[in-house]
Each structure stands twice: as C-alpha cells, then as structure tokens.
C-alpha cells in the first residue's frame, strides 16, 4: 500500500454497520432500477429493500461462506465490501480451490479516489489467498465506467459479457 492508503483501516463488518451501509447501497440500487427502466420504489420501500439486502449479506457471508469488510478513515466508516466464498470439490484431475466473488463494493462519494477501494480490494485478495484461494471475481454494471477503470487498474480483466432481454 502507498502512504496514501496507509490511513485506511480495514475491519470486519458487524450488524452495527447496517445503518450507514444500507443507504450507500440504496443510492446505487435506485440508479440501477432507473437504468433498467424499472419502476422506482417509494422512499420507505427503497430504504427497507436496501436494509434487507445488505442485512442479508451481513448474515449470509460469515465464516466459511464469505465475509464483509469495512474501510475506515480515522474512526469514520467510508466504504465496504461483501464477498461470497466458493469452494470447488477436489477430484482426481483437479485440486480443490477457493474463489471469492465480490458481491458489493461501495465507497462514499466524498471519499472516492483516496485509496479506500484499493485498500478494500487488497484486503479481499489477502483474505481469499489466506483461504487457499486462487481467484477473485466480480460483476459490475455496464454503465459504471469509473468502476471498470478502477478494477482494470487493480489488475482485473473482463472475461465475459452478459446479454439480457426484457420481455413484455
């Protein structure tokens, strides 16, 4: 990590983080709904959906199933990542391996381009490697060009393109 990243502290997420994590996710969720032409939620329904989704990730990705990390600058939480771990069975031809799939990575707007995302992804890679992992993967929205540049700068490569068709 460069000196710019040293002030970022990474820790395990806890249920007490949900009140600030959910609104961070909610902003992207609402933009994504608009991008896909889906109806927008009422403010209350939007808050509830974000809280339920992120709360579910915090419960689900614990122990052998995954993990959630928080980035702090000083004592202020400014970003988070959730990761699902996948374990392949070993067979006669292939050694068992673990991979990590980033489910969510969010950094508060005022703290982007300050090493927070880089610190979170470095922590993800260390954690997956500590589980004998050999791969970290993720999906991102096609309109998030800044995210695409960020992941490319971190050494990630585009390996697939997905097509959807909304049916009437």
Phi and psi restraints in degrees (value plus and minus 20) as a CYANA .aco file:
   2 UNK   PHI     -98.0   -58.0
   2 UNK   PSI     149.6   189.6
   3 UNK   PHI     -80.4   -40.4
   3 UNK   PSI     -49.4    -9.4
   4 UNK   PHI     -81.3   -41.3
   4 UNK   PSI     -50.8   -10.8
   5 UNK   PHI    -112.1   -72.1
   5 UNK   PSI     -32.8     7.2
   6 UNK   PHI     -84.9   -44.9
   6 UNK   PSI     -45.9    -5.9
   7 UNK   PHI    -100.2   -60.2
   7 UNK   PSI     -26.2    13.8
   8 UNK   PHI    -104.3   -64.3
   8 UNK   PSI     103.3   143.3
   9 UNK   PHI    -125.6   -85.6
   9 UNK   PSI     112.2   152.2
  10 UNK   PHI    -128.5   -88.5
  10 UNK   PSI     114.6   154.6
  11 UNK   PHI    -163.1  -123.1
  11 UNK   PSI     147.1   187.1
  12 UNK   PHI     -87.4   -47.4
  12 UNK   PSI     120.3   160.3
  13 UNK   PHI     -96.6   -56.6
  13 UNK   PSI     130.5   170.5
  14 UNK   PHI    -150.3  -110.3
  14 UNK   PSI     146.1   186.1
  15 UNK   PHI     -76.9   -36.9
  15 UNK   PSI     -46.0    -6.0
  16 UNK   PHI     -86.5   -46.5
  16 UNK   PSI     -34.9     5.1
  17 UNK   PHI    -102.9   -62.9
  17 UNK   PSI     -35.2     4.8
  18 UNK   PHI     -73.4   -33.4
  18 UNK   PSI     -61.4   -21.4
  19 UNK   PHI     -79.1   -39.1
  19 UNK   PSI     -49.1    -9.1
  20 UNK   PHI    -118.7   -78.7
  20 UNK   PSI     -44.3    -4.3
  21 UNK   PHI     -92.1   -52.1
  21 UNK   PSI     -62.1   -22.1
  22 UNK   PHI     -80.0   -40.0
  22 UNK   PSI     -66.8   -26.8
  23 UNK   PHI     -83.7   -43.7
  23 UNK   PSI     -51.3   -11.3
  24 UNK   PHI     -84.9   -44.9
  24 UNK   PSI     -63.3   -23.3
  25 UNK   PHI     -88.9   -48.9
  25 UNK   PSI     -58.4   -18.4
  26 UNK   PHI     -77.0   -37.0
  26 UNK   PSI     -59.6   -19.6
  27 UNK   PHI     -80.1   -40.1
  27 UNK   PSI     -65.3   -25.3
  28 UNK   PHI     -90.2   -50.2
  28 UNK   PSI     -58.3   -18.3
  29 UNK   PHI     -78.2   -38.2
  29 UNK   PSI     -64.6   -24.6
  30 UNK   PHI     -87.4   -47.4
  30 UNK   PSI     -60.1   -20.1
  31 UNK   PHI     -83.0   -43.0
  31 UNK   PSI     -62.5   -22.5
  32 UNK   PHI     -82.5   -42.5
  32 UNK   PSI     -61.0   -21.0
  33 UNK   PHI     -79.6   -39.6
  33 UNK   PSI     -62.1   -22.1
  34 UNK   PHI     -86.3   -46.3
  34 UNK   PSI     -62.2   -22.2
  35 UNK   PHI     -79.7   -39.7
  35 UNK   PSI     -57.0   -17.0
  36 UNK   PHI    -109.0   -69.0
  36 UNK   PSI     -16.3    23.7
  37 UNK   PHI      52.2    92.2
  37 UNK   PSI       3.1    43.1
  38 UNK   PHI    -107.4   -67.4
  38 UNK   PSI     132.6   172.6
  39 UNK   PHI     -84.1   -44.1
  39 UNK   PSI     126.3   166.3
  40 UNK   PHI    -100.1   -60.1
  40 UNK   PSI     132.4   172.4
  41 UNK   PHI    -105.5   -65.5
  41 UNK   PSI     137.5   177.5
  42 UNK   PHI     -85.3   -45.3
  42 UNK   PSI     141.6   181.6
  43 UNK   PHI     -76.7   -36.7
  43 UNK   PSI     -64.0   -24.0
  44 UNK   PHI     -86.3   -46.3
  44 UNK   PSI     -64.4   -24.4
  45 UNK   PHI     -85.1   -45.1
  45 UNK   PSI     -57.3   -17.3
  46 UNK   PHI     -82.6   -42.6
  46 UNK   PSI     -67.1   -27.1
  47 UNK   PHI     -80.7   -40.7
  47 UNK   PSI     -65.4   -25.4
  48 UNK   PHI     -83.9   -43.9
  48 UNK   PSI     -63.6   -23.6
  49 UNK   PHI     -82.3   -42.3
  49 UNK   PSI     -64.0   -24.0
  50 UNK   PHI     -85.1   -45.1
  50 UNK   PSI     -64.0   -24.0
  51 UNK   PHI     -83.4   -43.4
  51 UNK   PSI     -62.6   -22.6
  52 UNK   PHI     -85.3   -45.3
  52 UNK   PSI     -62.6   -22.6
  53 UNK   PHI     -85.5   -45.5
  53 UNK   PSI     -72.0   -32.0
  54 UNK   PHI     -88.2   -48.2
  54 UNK   PSI     -58.6   -18.6
  55 UNK   PHI     -79.5   -39.5
  55 UNK   PSI     -60.9   -20.9
  56 UNK   PHI     -83.8   -43.8
  56 UNK   PSI     -58.8   -18.8
  57 UNK   PHI     -86.3   -46.3
  57 UNK   PSI     -60.5   -20.5
  58 UNK   PHI     -82.0   -42.0
  58 UNK   PSI     -57.2   -17.2
  59 UNK   PHI     -94.4   -54.4
  59 UNK   PSI     -61.0   -21.0
  60 UNK   PHI     -93.6   -53.6
  60 UNK   PSI     -62.1   -22.1
  61 UNK   PHI    -115.6   -75.6
  61 UNK   PSI      52.2    92.2
  62 UNK   PHI    -151.5  -111.5
  62 UNK   PSI     132.4   172.4
  63 UNK   PHI      41.5    81.5
  63 UNK   PSI    -153.8  -113.8
  64 UNK   PHI     -92.6   -52.6
  64 UNK   PSI     -31.9     8.1
  65 UNK   PHI    -107.0   -67.0
  65 UNK   PSI     -38.0     2.0
  66 UNK   PHI     136.6   176.6
  66 UNK   PSI    -183.5  -143.5
  67 UNK   PHI    -179.2  -139.2
  67 UNK   PSI     142.0   182.0
  68 UNK   PHI    -153.0  -113.0
  68 UNK   PSI     112.9   152.9
  69 UNK   PHI    -143.2  -103.2
  69 UNK   PSI     130.8   170.8
  70 UNK   PHI    -139.0   -99.0
  70 UNK   PSI     119.5   159.5
  71 UNK   PHI    -123.5   -83.5
  71 UNK   PSI     113.9   153.9
  72 UNK   PHI    -143.6  -103.6
  72 UNK   PSI     122.6   162.6
  73 UNK   PHI    -133.0   -93.0
  73 UNK   PSI      95.1   135.1
  74 UNK   PHI      46.6    86.6
  74 UNK   PSI    -151.0  -111.0
  75 UNK   PHI    -120.4   -80.4
  75 UNK   PSI     -12.2    27.8
  76 UNK   PHI    -116.9   -76.9
  76 UNK   PSI     102.1   142.1
  77 UNK   PHI     -92.6   -52.6
  77 UNK   PSI     110.2   150.2
  78 UNK   PHI    -148.6  -108.6
  78 UNK   PSI     -23.5    16.5
  79 UNK   PHI    -188.8  -148.8
  79 UNK   PSI     144.5   184.5
  80 UNK   PHI    -173.9  -133.9
  80 UNK   PSI     141.6   181.6
  81 UNK   PHI    -160.9  -120.9
  81 UNK   PSI     121.9   161.9
  82 UNK   PHI    -140.4  -100.4
  82 UNK   PSI     120.7   160.7
  83 UNK   PHI    -156.2  -116.2
  83 UNK   PSI     110.9   150.9
  84 UNK   PHI    -118.6   -78.6
  84 UNK   PSI     112.1   152.1
  85 UNK   PHI    -114.6   -74.6
  85 UNK   PSI     116.4   156.4
  86 UNK   PHI    -138.1   -98.1
  86 UNK   PSI     110.7   150.7
  87 UNK   PHI    -135.3   -95.3
  87 UNK   PSI     108.7   148.7
  88 UNK   PHI    -113.6   -73.6
  88 UNK   PSI     126.9   166.9
  89 UNK   PHI     -96.0   -56.0
  89 UNK   PSI     127.9   167.9
  90 UNK   PHI    -102.7   -62.7
  90 UNK   PSI     128.7   168.7
  91 UNK   PHI    -157.9  -117.9
  91 UNK   PSI    -191.4  -151.4
  92 UNK   PHI     -85.7   -45.7
  92 UNK   PSI     -45.9    -5.9
  93 UNK   PHI    -117.5   -77.5
  93 UNK   PSI     -51.6   -11.6
  94 UNK   PHI    -146.0  -106.0
  94 UNK   PSI     112.8   152.8
  95 UNK   PHI     -92.6   -52.6
  95 UNK   PSI     123.2   163.2
  96 UNK   PHI     -80.5   -40.5
  96 UNK   PSI     126.8   166.8
  97 UNK   PHI    -164.4  -124.4
  97 UNK   PSI     145.9   185.9
  98 UNK   PHI    -141.0  -101.0
  98 UNK   PSI     122.2   162.2
  99 UNK   PHI    -150.0  -110.0
  99 UNK   PSI     136.9   176.9
 100 UNK   PHI    -136.8   -96.8
 100 UNK   PSI     113.7   153.7
 101 UNK   PHI    -134.7   -94.7
 101 UNK   PSI      94.3   134.3
 102 UNK   PHI     -87.8   -47.8
 102 UNK   PSI     101.9   141.9
 103 UNK   PHI    -111.4   -71.4
 103 UNK   PSI     -63.8   -23.8
 104 UNK   PHI    -163.2  -123.2
 104 UNK   PSI     118.0   158.0
 105 UNK   PHI    -159.0  -119.0
 105 UNK   PSI      98.1   138.1
 106 UNK   PHI    -156.1  -116.1
 106 UNK   PSI     116.5   156.5
 107 UNK   PHI    -148.8  -108.8
 107 UNK   PSI     113.8   153.8
 108 UNK   PHI     -79.3   -39.3
 108 UNK   PSI     121.2   161.2
 109 UNK   PHI     -67.7   -27.7
 109 UNK   PSI     -70.5   -30.5
 110 UNK   PHI     -87.5   -47.5
 110 UNK   PSI     -25.6    14.4
 111 UNK   PHI    -139.2   -99.2
 111 UNK   PSI      -9.8    30.2
 112 UNK   PHI     -95.3   -55.3
 112 UNK   PSI     135.3   175.3
 113 UNK   PHI      43.7    83.7
 113 UNK   PSI       8.5    48.5
 114 UNK   PHI    -142.8  -102.8
 114 UNK   PSI      -5.3    34.7
 115 UNK   PHI      71.4   111.4
 115 UNK   PSI     -19.0    21.0
 116 UNK   PHI     -87.5   -47.5
 116 UNK   PSI     -71.3   -31.3
 117 UNK   PHI     -82.0   -42.0
 117 UNK   PSI     -60.5   -20.5
 118 UNK   PHI     -81.8   -41.8
 118 UNK   PSI     -63.8   -23.8
 119 UNK   PHI     -84.5   -44.5
 119 UNK   PSI     -60.9   -20.9
 120 UNK   PHI     -84.0   -44.0
 120 UNK   PSI     -65.5   -25.5
 121 UNK   PHI     -87.1   -47.1
 121 UNK   PSI     -57.0   -17.0
 122 UNK   PHI     -82.8   -42.8
 122 UNK   PSI     -59.8   -19.8
 123 UNK   PHI     -86.3   -46.3
 123 UNK   PSI     -59.2   -19.2
 124 UNK   PHI     -79.8   -39.8
 124 UNK   PSI     -68.5   -28.5
 125 UNK   PHI     -82.2   -42.2
 125 UNK   PSI     -61.4   -21.4
 126 UNK   PHI     -82.1   -42.1
 126 UNK   PSI     -63.9   -23.9
 127 UNK   PHI     -85.7   -45.7
 127 UNK   PSI     -64.7   -24.7
 128 UNK   PHI     -84.3   -44.3
 128 UNK   PSI     -62.2   -22.2
 129 UNK   PHI     -80.9   -40.9
 129 UNK   PSI     -57.4   -17.4
 130 UNK   PHI     -87.1   -47.1
 130 UNK   PSI     -39.9     0.1
 131 UNK   PHI    -113.9   -73.9
 131 UNK   PSI      -2.0    38.0
 132 UNK   PHI      45.1    85.1
 132 UNK   PSI       8.2    48.2
 133 UNK   PHI     -96.6   -56.6
 133 UNK   PSI     131.6   171.6
 134 UNK   PHI    -144.9  -104.9
 134 UNK   PSI     -20.6    19.4
 135 UNK   PHI    -172.6  -132.6
 135 UNK   PSI     117.3   157.3
 136 UNK   PHI    -141.3  -101.3
 136 UNK   PSI     111.2   151.2
 137 UNK   PHI    -152.3  -112.3
 137 UNK   PSI     147.0   187.0
 138 UNK   PHI    -183.8  -143.8
 138 UNK   PSI     141.8   181.8
 139 UNK   PHI    -136.7   -96.7
 139 UNK   PSI     128.3   168.3
 140 UNK   PHI    -162.8  -122.8
 140 UNK   PSI     137.9   177.9
 141 UNK   PHI     -90.5   -50.5
 141 UNK   PSI     119.8   159.8
 142 UNK   PHI     -81.3   -41.3
 142 UNK   PSI     -43.5    -3.5
 143 UNK   PHI    -105.6   -65.6
 143 UNK   PSI     -27.0    13.0
 144 UNK   PHI    -108.2   -68.2
 144 UNK   PSI      47.9    87.9
 145 UNK   PHI     -79.0   -39.0
 145 UNK   PSI     -58.9   -18.9
 146 UNK   PHI     -83.0   -43.0
 146 UNK   PSI     -57.5   -17.5
 147 UNK   PHI     -85.3   -45.3
 147 UNK   PSI     -60.2   -20.2
 148 UNK   PHI     -80.5   -40.5
 148 UNK   PSI     -65.3   -25.3
 149 UNK   PHI     -81.8   -41.8
 149 UNK   PSI     -64.4   -24.4
 150 UNK   PHI     -77.6   -37.6
 150 UNK   PSI     -70.7   -30.7
 151 UNK   PHI     -84.5   -44.5
 151 UNK   PSI     -58.0   -18.0
 152 UNK   PHI     -80.8   -40.8
 152 UNK   PSI     -61.1   -21.1
 153 UNK   PHI     -85.6   -45.6
 153 UNK   PSI     -44.4    -4.4
 154 UNK   PHI    -105.8   -65.8
 154 UNK   PSI     -21.9    18.1
 155 UNK   PHI      77.7   117.7
 155 UNK   PSI     -14.2    25.8
 156 UNK   PHI    -101.9   -61.9
 156 UNK   PSI     127.0   167.0
 157 UNK   PHI    -141.8  -101.8
 157 UNK   PSI     126.7   166.7
 158 UNK   PHI     -91.8   -51.8
 158 UNK   PSI     105.6   145.6
 159 UNK   PHI    -140.5  -100.5
 159 UNK   PSI     -28.7    11.3
 160 UNK   PHI    -179.0  -139.0
 160 UNK   PSI     141.7   181.7
 161 UNK   PHI    -151.4  -111.4
 161 UNK   PSI     113.1   153.1
 162 UNK   PHI    -127.0   -87.0
 162 UNK   PSI     120.3   160.3
 163 UNK   PHI    -135.8   -95.8
 163 UNK   PSI     118.3   158.3
 164 UNK   PHI    -148.0  -108.0
 164 UNK   PSI     134.2   174.2
 165 UNK   PHI    -155.4  -115.4
 165 UNK   PSI     100.5   140.5
 166 UNK   PHI     -98.9   -58.9
 166 UNK   PSI     105.5   145.5
 167 UNK   PHI    -114.2   -74.2
 167 UNK   PSI     121.0   161.0
